[in-house]
Amino acid sequence: MAGDFQHRDVPRLGKRVFRLGLAVSHGLDDSGIREALDGQMNYVFWNPLARRLVAPLRQALARDRERYVVATGPTFGWFSGPIRRRVEGALRMLGTDYIDVLQLYWVGVSSALSGANLEVLSRLREEGKVRAVGVSIHDRKRAGSLAEDSALDLLMIRYNAAHPGAEKDIFPRLARRRPAVIAYTATAWRRLLRAPRGWSGRAATAAECYRFCLSSPSVDVVLCSPASVAQLREDLAAVDRGALDAGEMDFMRRLGRAVHG
């Protein structure tokens, strides 16, 4: 995985990615989305409900399709039919020939990793409509098994200072196949941004939360979902600061334990 702190060459994706990925679940407006896509950010997690992302993303892909990594999937993936329909609809909506990452969302909760679903994922990849297949998953033990032995190219997992269990259950099992790893919930649903009861120090900043995730060599991309252009710029500036130093890492781990407890 060659690259500097801000970038990563990811063989499973076949592209070089900026390690802060864009999601738009918290209100970033059209001008903010365009600023992100016109700047360094090129990994985009597109939830089907995020309609306001469609127009700026379609325009960005028309300018330079090979620069961007688009990850999407069906809102619910229990059956194979809706998976194919979601892909074909996404291709038409974005005006592109392929989706970079097709993933089943929250396997075990809103999607099933059944034989039929795995077959349609593989077939879409063979047809060239999808370049990589993956899942988002909370079950760390199962994610570790999938990392070690499955047809998946990518795992999107919960990872933050309050929930660092991937360091034990998933990351040590990546070496055999090395699927791409996308981290989300970096702020633990904003809980790390508020001092927990009994904590005498300050809370973390969003910047520190993203840098915590990216300080792990096992994480290729961490998703952020800024609510404003100002937050977007703060998040981007955070990545420029590089990995956490020893003192910063100690602070984040102590705060994470307090938040989790």
Secondary structure as UniProt FT lines:
FT   STRAND          7..10
FT   TURN            11..14
FT   STRAND          15..18
FT   STRAND          20..22
FT   HELIX           30..38
FT   TURN            39..40
FT   STRAND          43..45
FT   TURN            48..49
FT   HELIX           51..53
FT   HELIX           54..63
FT   HELIX           65..67
FT   STRAND          69..72
FT   HELIX           80..94
FT   STRAND          99..104
FT   TURN            108..110
FT   HELIX           115..126
FT   TURN            127..128
FT   STRAND          130..137
FT   HELIX           140..148
FT   STRAND          154..158
FT   TURN            161..162
FT   HELIX           166..169
FT   HELIX           171..173
FT   TURN            175..177
FT   STRAND          180..184
FT   TURN            186..190
FT   HELIX           191..193
FT   TURN            197..198
FT   HELIX           206..214
FT   TURN            217..218
FT   STRAND          221..224
FT   HELIX           229..240
FT   HELIX           246..260
//
